[in-house]
């Protein structure tokens, strides 16, 4: 493994000015009032060398003159970069700070705590090194050009917290121009974990995906990706609602992304409000925030599934959802069945990097969802349709499935 993420908050960190000094004017530091600030002081990650430099012999190998041999070999055979640098095991976590968690457009600097967090989750759960890169630009083409120029240093690119609809364009253009995996986790990670949980909920109820009608609240990055993946997986029908109601072909106010969405969803040709679409629906998936009225939840089919994933406030509170639904999931860790992207992205990238995949395909994502669902196995229950992020079986299962799918689809290079 290449660089290692370590905790810089130590006695030496105090000496380097990262300790608990008072702020200007003698005010108490924020650390004194909130443990979150204490944990973040000095940042959450650092880079650590994997080879020693103890004497002049080590120095001559790690740097000049020894390094010149390796550089020359790579210049002659570019594929050697994967064997003799960290490229094959490191991901760039790229954001412009325009859609950070539930905080919205807070800018690149304010996004860094989240990007550091993402990087340490890559390491903790997938053994993948990751580098946070917060860009001070929001133009889609500028972001694409910047990432393309940074790409030689990395084995993959994880796009993070970039607002819709620009996120779709940025991902598409990067996939066209780069020969390494590009993955927008807000879209595809959410979709993979949602599909895994839905597969198990259907299995628990003795139904197939093809028998289910789903309604998604939210036509942003996550909502669109979930709809696409459910259709790929064979859902019976799925309708998506935005602020103006069901996304349908008869609306004249749709963006290009939503027009495309209308072409492959909503076989029932529903129109009108989210609430009306929920009547008789088997599945509700919330990725939008807001609140769904209890009568609308009560109107769903018997044995319905409610996945209310907005944070911190689910669209349907679990206490309400449990009155009517057979399976309830949220995005929160304090309720059962947490739909958490960390179940997907570390293993997906680990598998892609393991075989030096040129891209992450739909088949690889579907394989990740199937592997994740299979981890639950015979322990399946209404309060356990998706494993915990701390289940040590998760990342290896997803990694192996993604690597195998990459080979099967012809995008693996080893």
C-alpha positions as CSV (number, residue, x, y, z in Angstrom):
1,X,0.0,0.0,0.0
2,X,1.2,3.5,-0.7
3,X,0.9,6.4,1.7
4,X,-0.8,5.7,5.0
5,X,-3.4,7.9,6.7
6,X,-2.3,8.5,10.2
7,X,-3.5,10.6,13.1
8,X,-1.4,13.8,13.3
9,X,-2.9,14.8,16.7
10,X,0.0,13.9,19.0
11,X,2.5,15.4,21.3
12,X,4.5,16.4,18.2
13,X,1.4,18.0,16.8
14,X,1.3,20.3,19.8
15,X,4.9,21.4,19.2
16,X,4.0,22.2,15.5
17,X,1.3,24.6,16.5
18,X,-1.5,22.1,16.2
19,X,-2.2,21.9,19.9
20,X,-5.0,23.4,21.9
21,X,-3.9,27.1,21.9
22,X,-6.3,29.8,22.7
23,X,-7.7,31.8,19.8
24,X,-6.8,35.5,19.4
25,X,-8.1,37.7,22.2
26,X,-7.8,34.9,24.8
27,X,-11.2,33.3,23.9
28,X,-11.6,29.6,24.7
29,X,-10.9,27.4,21.6
30,X,-13.8,25.8,19.9
31,X,-12.3,22.4,21.0
32,X,-13.3,23.2,24.6
33,X,-17.0,23.2,23.8
34,X,-17.4,20.6,21.1
35,X,-15.6,17.2,20.7
36,X,-16.1,17.5,16.9
37,X,-13.7,20.4,16.8
38,X,-11.3,18.7,19.1
39,X,-11.2,15.7,16.8
40,X,-10.7,17.9,13.7
41,X,-7.9,20.0,15.1
42,X,-4.9,19.7,12.8
43,X,-6.9,17.8,10.2
44,X,-7.9,14.1,10.2
45,X,-5.2,12.7,8.0
46,X,-1.5,12.9,6.9
47,X,0.8,11.2,4.5
48,X,3.4,8.7,5.7
49,X,6.3,7.2,3.8
50,X,6.3,3.5,3.2
51,X,10.1,3.2,2.8
52,X,12.8,4.2,5.3
53,X,15.4,7.0,4.6
54,X,17.9,6.2,7.4
55,X,21.2,6.9,5.7
56,X,22.9,7.9,2.4
57,X,22.3,4.5,0.9
58,X,18.6,4.7,1.5
59,X,18.6,8.3,0.2
60,X,20.4,7.3,-3.0
61,X,17.8,4.7,-3.7
62,X,14.7,6.7,-2.7
63,X,15.8,9.8,-4.5
64,X,18.8,10.6,-6.7
65,X,20.5,8.7,-8.4
66,X,18.4,5.6,-7.9
67,X,15.1,7.2,-8.8
68,X,16.3,8.1,-12.2
69,X,16.4,4.4,-13.3
70,X,12.7,4.1,-12.3
71,X,11.8,7.3,-14.1
72,X,13.6,6.2,-17.3
73,X,11.9,2.8,-17.2
74,X,8.5,4.4,-16.9
75,X,9.2,6.8,-19.7
76,X,10.0,3.8,-21.9
77,X,7.1,1.6,-20.7
78,X,4.4,3.9,-19.2
79,X,2.4,0.9,-17.8
80,X,5.2,0.4,-15.2
81,X,3.9,3.5,-13.4
82,X,1.4,1.2,-11.7
83,X,4.1,-1.1,-10.4
84,X,6.7,1.5,-9.2
85,X,4.6,4.4,-7.9
86,X,1.5,4.8,-5.7
87,X,-0.7,5.4,-8.8
88,X,-2.4,2.0,-8.7
89,X,-3.6,2.4,-5.2
90,X,-4.6,6.1,-4.8
91,X,-7.8,8.0,-5.6
92,X,-8.4,11.7,-6.0
93,X,-11.4,12.9,-4.0
94,X,-12.5,15.9,-6.0
95,X,-15.1,18.6,-5.1
96,X,-16.0,22.2,-5.8
97,X,-17.9,22.6,-2.5
98,X,-21.2,23.3,-4.1
99,X,-23.3,20.5,-2.5
100,X,-21.6,19.5,0.7
101,X,-23.7,17.1,2.7
102,X,-26.8,19.0,3.8
103,X,-25.0,22.3,3.9
104,X,-25.2,23.2,0.3
105,X,-22.8,25.5,-1.5
106,X,-20.3,26.3,1.2
107,X,-17.2,26.5,-1.0
108,X,-14.0,24.5,-1.4
109,X,-12.3,25.4,1.9
110,X,-15.3,24.6,4.0
111,X,-15.6,21.3,2.2
112,X,-12.2,20.0,3.3
113,X,-13.3,18.4,6.6
114,X,-15.8,16.3,4.6
115,X,-13.2,15.4,1.9
116,X,-10.7,14.4,4.6
117,X,-13.4,12.3,6.1
118,X,-14.1,10.6,2.8
119,X,-10.4,9.9,2.4
120,X,-10.0,8.2,5.8
121,X,-13.1,6.1,5.0
122,X,-11.4,5.0,1.8
123,X,-8.4,3.9,3.9
124,X,-10.3,2.4,6.8
125,X,-12.9,0.4,4.9
126,X,-11.2,-0.4,1.6
127,X,-7.4,-0.1,2.2
128,X,-7.4,2.6,-0.6
129,X,-5.3,5.8,-0.2
130,X,-7.2,8.9,-1.1
131,X,-6.2,12.6,-1.5
132,X,-8.7,15.4,-0.9
133,X,-8.7,18.0,-3.7
134,X,-11.0,21.0,-3.3
135,X,-11.2,23.1,-6.5
136,X,-11.7,26.9,-6.5
137,X,-13.9,26.8,-9.6
138,X,-17.4,25.8,-10.4
139,X,-17.5,25.9,-14.2
140,X,-18.0,22.4,-15.5
141,X,-15.4,22.6,-18.2
142,X,-12.8,24.2,-15.9
143,X,-13.3,21.3,-13.4
144,X,-13.0,18.7,-16.2
145,X,-9.8,20.3,-17.5
146,X,-8.3,20.6,-14.0
147,X,-9.0,17.0,-13.2
148,X,-7.7,15.7,-16.5
149,X,-4.4,17.5,-15.8
150,X,-4.2,16.0,-12.3
151,X,-5.1,12.5,-13.5
152,X,-1.6,11.2,-14.2
153,X,-1.0,11.0,-10.4
154,X,-4.0,8.9,-9.6
155,X,-5.5,5.5,-10.3
156,X,-9.1,6.8,-10.0
157,X,-11.3,9.8,-9.4
158,X,-14.1,10.0,-6.9
159,X,-16.3,13.1,-7.5
160,X,-17.9,14.3,-4.4
161,X,-20.4,17.0,-3.3
162,X,-20.8,18.6,-6.7
163,X,-24.2,20.1,-7.4
164,X,-26.7,18.8,-10.0
165,X,-27.1,19.0,-12.9
166,X,-23.4,19.9,-13.4
167,X,-22.3,16.7,-11.7
168,X,-23.8,14.6,-14.6
169,X,-21.9,16.6,-17.2
170,X,-18.6,16.6,-15.3
171,X,-18.7,12.8,-14.7
172,X,-19.6,12.1,-18.3
173,X,-16.9,14.3,-19.8
174,X,-14.2,12.9,-17.4
175,X,-15.2,9.3,-18.3
176,X,-14.8,10.2,-22.0
177,X,-11.4,11.7,-21.6
178,X,-9.7,9.5,-18.9
179,X,-8.8,5.8,-18.9
180,X,-9.1,5.4,-15.2
181,X,-12.3,4.9,-13.1
182,X,-14.4,8.1,-12.5
183,X,-17.2,7.6,-10.0
184,X,-19.6,10.2,-8.6
185,X,-20.3,8.7,-5.2
186,X,-23.3,10.9,-4.4
187,X,-25.0,9.2,-7.4
188,X,-23.7,5.7,-7.7
189,X,-22.7,4.8,-4.2
190,X,-26.1,5.8,-3.0
191,X,-27.7,3.7,-5.8
192,X,-25.7,0.6,-5.1
193,X,-26.5,0.5,-1.4
194,X,-30.2,1.3,-2.0
195,X,-30.5,-1.5,-4.5
196,X,-28.7,-3.9,-2.1
197,X,-31.2,-3.1,0.7
198,X,-34.2,-3.3,-1.7
199,X,-33.1,-6.7,-2.9
200,X,-33.0,-8.0,0.6
201,X,-36.3,-6.3,1.5
202,X,-37.9,-8.0,-1.5
203,X,-36.4,-11.4,-0.6
204,X,-37.7,-11.0,3.0
205,X,-41.2,-10.5,1.7
206,X,-41.0,-13.3,-0.9
207,X,-41.2,-10.9,-3.9
208,X,-39.0,-10.2,-6.9
209,X,-37.9,-6.8,-7.9
210,X,-40.0,-7.1,-11.0
211,X,-43.2,-7.2,-8.9
212,X,-42.5,-3.9,-7.2
213,X,-43.5,-0.3,-8.0
214,X,-41.3,2.3,-6.5
215,X,-41.6,6.1,-6.0
216,X,-38.5,8.2,-5.6
217,X,-38.6,11.7,-4.0
218,X,-35.8,13.7,-5.4
219,X,-34.6,14.1,-9.0
220,X,-31.1,15.2,-8.2
221,X,-27.9,13.2,-8.4
222,X,-28.9,10.4,-6.1
223,X,-32.5,10.2,-7.3
224,X,-31.6,9.9,-11.0
225,X,-28.8,7.3,-10.3
226,X,-31.1,5.2,-8.1
227,X,-33.8,5.2,-10.8
228,X,-31.3,4.1,-13.4
229,X,-30.0,1.3,-11.3
230,X,-33.4,0.0,-10.3
231,X,-34.4,-0.1,-14.0
232,X,-31.1,-1.9,-14.8
233,X,-31.8,-4.4,-12.0
234,X,-35.4,-5.1,-13.3
235,X,-37.7,-3.1,-11.0
236,X,-41.4,-3.4,-12.1
237,X,-41.8,0.3,-12.3
238,X,-40.3,3.5,-10.8
239,X,-41.5,7.0,-10.8
240,X,-39.4,10.0,-9.7
241,X,-40.8,13.2,-8.2
242,X,-39.2,16.6,-8.1
243,X,-40.5,19.8,-6.4
244,X,-43.2,20.1,-9.2
245,X,-44.4,16.6,-9.0
246,X,-43.9,13.4,-11.0
247,X,-41.3,13.6,-13.8
248,X,-43.3,12.6,-16.8
249,X,-42.9,13.1,-20.6
250,X,-45.9,15.4,-20.8
251,X,-44.2,18.1,-18.7
252,X,-42.7,21.0,-20.6
253,X,-40.4,22.3,-17.8
254,X,-37.9,19.4,-17.7
255,X,-34.1,19.8,-17.9
256,X,-32.3,17.5,-20.4
257,X,-31.4,15.1,-17.5
258,X,-35.0,14.9,-16.4
259,X,-36.3,14.5,-20.0
260,X,-34.0,11.5,-20.3
261,X,-35.2,10.3,-16.9
262,X,-38.8,10.5,-18.2
263,X,-38.0,8.2,-21.1
264,X,-37.1,5.2,-19.0
265,X,-39.2,5.6,-15.9
266,X,-42.9,5.9,-15.0
267,X,-44.3,3.1,-17.2
268,X,-47.6,3.8,-15.5
269,X,-47.6,7.3,-16.9
270,X,-48.4,8.8,-13.6
271,X,-48.6,12.6,-13.2
272,X,-49.4,15.0,-10.4
273,X,-48.0,15.0,-6.9
274,X,-45.6,12.6,-5.0
275,X,-48.5,11.9,-2.6
276,X,-50.8,10.7,-5.4
277,X,-48.1,8.5,-6.8
278,X,-47.6,6.8,-3.4
279,X,-51.1,5.4,-3.5
280,X,-50.7,1.6,-3.8
281,X,-46.9,1.9,-4.3
282,X,-44.7,-0.8,-2.9
283,X,-41.6,1.3,-2.2
284,X,-40.8,4.8,-1.2
285,X,-37.3,6.1,-1.6
286,X,-36.5,9.5,-0.2
287,X,-33.4,11.5,-1.3
288,X,-34.7,15.0,-1.2
289,X,-35.5,16.2,2.3
290,X,-38.9,17.6,3.1
291,X,-41.7,15.7,4.8
292,X,-44.1,13.1,3.4
293,X,-47.5,13.4,5.0
294,X,-48.5,10.4,7.1
295,X,-51.7,9.8,5.1
296,X,-49.6,9.4,1.9
297,X,-47.5,6.7,3.6
298,X,-50.7,5.0,4.9
299,X,-52.0,4.9,1.3
300,X,-49.1,2.6,0.2
301,X,-49.6,-1.1,-0.6
302,X,-49.6,-3.6,2.3
303,X,-46.1,-4.7,3.2
304,X,-44.5,-1.6,1.7
305,X,-40.9,-0.6,2.1
306,X,-40.0,3.0,3.2
307,X,-36.4,4.1,2.6
308,X,-36.4,7.7,4.0
309,X,-32.8,8.7,3.6
310,X,-32.6,12.4,4.1
311,X,-30.2,13.5,6.9
312,X,-30.6,14.5,9.6
313,X,-34.4,14.5,9.2
314,X,-35.9,11.6,7.2
315,X,-38.7,12.4,4.9
316,X,-40.8,9.9,7.0
317,X,-39.8,9.5,10.6
318,X,-39.3,5.8,11.4
319,X,-41.9,5.9,14.1
320,X,-44.5,6.8,11.5
321,X,-43.1,4.5,8.8
322,X,-43.2,1.5,11.0
323,X,-47.0,1.9,11.4
324,X,-47.5,1.0,7.7
325,X,-44.2,-0.4,6.3
326,X,-42.8,-3.9,6.6
327,X,-39.2,-2.6,6.2
328,X,-37.9,0.8,7.1
329,X,-34.5,2.2,6.3
330,X,-32.9,5.7,6.8
331,X,-29.6,7.4,6.2
332,X,-29.0,7.7,9.9
333,X,-26.8,5.5,12.1
334,X,-29.1,5.6,15.1
335,X,-31.8,3.6,13.4
336,X,-31.6,0.1,11.9
337,X,-30.9,-0.4,8.2
338,X,-28.7,2.6,7.5
339,X,-28.2,3.3,3.8
340,X,-24.6,4.5,4.0
341,X,-22.4,5.0,1.0
342,X,-19.4,3.7,2.9
343,X,-20.7,0.3,2.3
344,X,-20.0,0.7,-1.4
345,X,-17.3,3.1,-2.5
346,X,-14.3,1.7,-0.7
347,X,-14.8,-1.8,-2.1
348,X,-15.8,-0.6,-5.6
349,X,-12.6,1.4,-5.9
350,X,-10.5,-1.3,-4.3
351,X,-11.9,-3.8,-6.9
352,X,-11.4,-1.5,-9.8
353,X,-7.8,-0.6,-8.8
354,X,-7.0,-4.2,-8.1
355,X,-7.5,-5.1,-11.8
356,X,-6.5,-1.6,-13.1
357,X,-9.9,-1.1,-14.6
358,X,-10.3,1.6,-17.2
359,X,-13.8,2.6,-15.9
360,X,-16.5,1.5,-13.6
361,X,-19.4,0.0,-15.6
362,X,-23.0,-0.6,-14.8
363,X,-22.2,-4.3,-14.5
364,X,-19.6,-3.6,-11.8
365,X,-22.1,-1.5,-9.8
366,X,-24.8,-4.1,-10.1
367,X,-22.2,-6.7,-9.0
368,X,-21.3,-4.6,-6.0
369,X,-25.0,-4.3,-5.0
370,X,-25.5,-8.1,-5.3
371,X,-22.4,-8.8,-3.2
372,X,-23.4,-6.3,-0.6
373,X,-26.9,-7.8,-0.3
374,X,-25.4,-11.3,0.0
375,X,-23.4,-10.4,3.1
376,X,-26.6,-10.4,5.1
377,X,-27.3,-14.0,4.2
378,X,-29.5,-16.0,6.5
379,X,-29.5,-13.3,9.1
380,X,-32.0,-11.4,7.0
381,X,-34.7,-9.7,9.1
382,X,-36.9,-6.6,8.9
383,X,-34.3,-4.6,10.9
384,X,-31.4,-6.1,9.0
385,X,-31.6,-5.8,5.3
386,X,-28.3,-4.2,4.9
387,X,-25.0,-4.9,6.8
388,X,-23.2,-2.5,9.1
389,X,-20.3,-0.5,7.7
390,X,-18.2,-2.2,10.4
391,X,-19.0,-5.7,9.2
392,X,-15.5,-6.8,8.1
393,X,-17.0,-9.0,5.3
394,X,-18.4,-6.0,3.4
395,X,-15.3,-4.5,1.7
396,X,-13.7,-7.9,0.6
397,X,-17.1,-9.1,-0.8
398,X,-17.6,-5.9,-2.8
399,X,-14.0,-5.8,-3.9
400,X,-14.0,-9.3,-5.2
401,X,-17.3,-8.9,-7.0
402,X,-16.3,-5.7,-8.7
403,X,-12.9,-7.1,-9.8
404,X,-14.6,-10.2,-11.3
405,X,-17.2,-8.0,-13.1
406,X,-14.5,-5.8,-14.5
407,X,-12.8,-8.8,-16.0
408,X,-16.1,-10.2,-17.4
409,X,-16.9,-6.8,-19.0
410,X,-13.4,-6.4,-20.6
411,X,-12.4,-3.3,-18.7
412,X,-9.7,-4.9,-16.6
413,X,-6.1,-4.5,-17.6
414,X,-4.7,-7.3,-15.4
